Amino acid sequence: MLSSVVWKVVCGVKISTVDAKLSPGRSLNFTGAGLALLLAVALSVVALVLDAIAGRSLWQDASLSLPLLVSAVTTAGLGYQVVPVLRRLKAGQIIREDGPQSHLKKGGTPTMGGVFFIPTAVAIALIFSAVTLGITNIGSVVAVSILTLSYGFIGWIDDWQILRRKSNKGISPRTKLGLQIGFGVLFCLWLMLSQPAAIANINLPLGMVLPLGLLFWPLAAFVLVAESNATNLTDGVDGLAGGTCAIALLALGAIVAPTNPGLAIFCASMSGGCLGFLAHNRNPARVFMGDTGSLALGGALASVALVSNSLWSLFLLSGIFFVETLSVMAQVSYYKATKGPDGIGKRLFKMAPLHHHLELSGWSEIQVVTTFYIINGLLALLSLILR
């Protein structure tokens, strides 16, 4: 009952079933395809408006619109070639039996979708950056691209092990964390050598500055690992991670555009890649991004924020990812704290992360995704205001 009330208040529409149609006297209902299309149109319009406000030419300057549109169309088209290949390779997702029962029907849906939309978006970002800024001026774009692909590689190893073993267990958490820290440290070393010492001061709203000195570097490594794991946890419902990351990346691109046009192009290209992926990942999904995609997206967001000194903006834009992560931490902590003599504890949520709790509370996948999109859009607006 509460979820229905919240849904009506937030969205102003009533959702019954995913397949409901619009007819006289009936309520408006989104489908997965309709929601993905609405998001793509909305972000495209926002990118055009932001370019117009900043006076950026669509063809000559470091615009947000063109990389976003080219990346979205290219990725969507490529998906029609790659998804059938993944299906023939039997790269099917293994579904947790203790998860929402509605997810069991998704078993066998191809995963590792990140293998086609992440490299495509990165390549488009590099091409646009080189053409617009010159190949000698894209060092930061190359660096964040390498970090993004490196984290995607970690995810690919994990996805491959899951498929090979036919279970939900890929590489060990310790191995995954070690690889994330390792690549993160290498990125921080590059950042330390290439950027001025002023990067150790974090910019805050109202012109305030938080000086961290050497403490910036462990924080930087933590942000890279935490952000990639947070986006990974958010990837549990059709279209959820792809859409929320598309919103966050475009907003981050707009924030860094005045001082880092190359990184703005990178963010717009990655946002477009997410939108193109949603053509295949929206409910009901034909493919999942897997850790290959989710870890890479988190790495992309974190690395851009570190290079551009936009950690405050990243914190706001990652509100959804942050809450999803907190729900998992709270669930695990509460379970351990309430363990009885039988070794069984109590659960704070019906299931973590939060999106699964909402599903088990009666929300449909479309309700969860749409609500999270709206919240992330509001956070994006707030980040633009407080940048």
C-alpha angles and dihedrals in degrees: 000000000000092000091053092051092048090048093053092048096047100041105021092224135094120235121203112161130347093245097048115129130218113251136151110295094013130106126257115259132189123223123205092253092048092050093049091048092048091052092048093051092045094051092044091053091046091051091050092048093048090050091049093050091049092046093239117159114231093226107028110033132057093276127178096214103062098048090045094051096042092047093047095050094042094048094046091051093046090052091065088062100040103042094062088049091053089049092052090049087055091235090161124164118249107226121215111245092211092056128090108314090227088068095061090082088062092068111126095025106140116259133189089071088150088078091078108031100041098053091041093053091045092050092050090049092052093047095048092044093050093047094045102038104020127258092266092058102055101079093122092048090052091049096051089043091055091047091049093050091045092056089045088054090054088052092048091054090051093047092047093052091050091052093044093051094038091227140097092257116095125162115342118274089241092055093046092049091047092053092047092050092045095054089040092055091049090052091049090051090054090047091050092052098042105037130066120257089252089080087079087072113082115217115228132186121285092032094293120147128203110207111210104163111186091355087074092076100059086043090053092052090047092051092053093051096040096047094049092049091046093055088045091056091049091058099089107101129056109274096356103113094034094053099041091047091049090056094045094047095050092048091048089049091054091049096052097037097094094056104021111033092168092057089046089057089048092052093047091050092049090047090052090049089056091050092050090049090052088065085073102024100051117109117320089033122216090192139012123222093225123194086306089073104028097051091046093052092051090049091050093052095046097045093050091049092050095049093046095041091240101134092129091055090046090054091055094043091050094056093117093046090047094053091046090054093046090053090057093046092048092048093052094043094048092047092052093044093052099045112138131204088282091060093245121122136193126263123235091198129029085243136344140265099055096248090063091049089055091049092052088048090061104272117136120230089251091054092050094047096045093048092049090048091054093048092048090049090054091048089051090053091049091050091053090051095047099038 
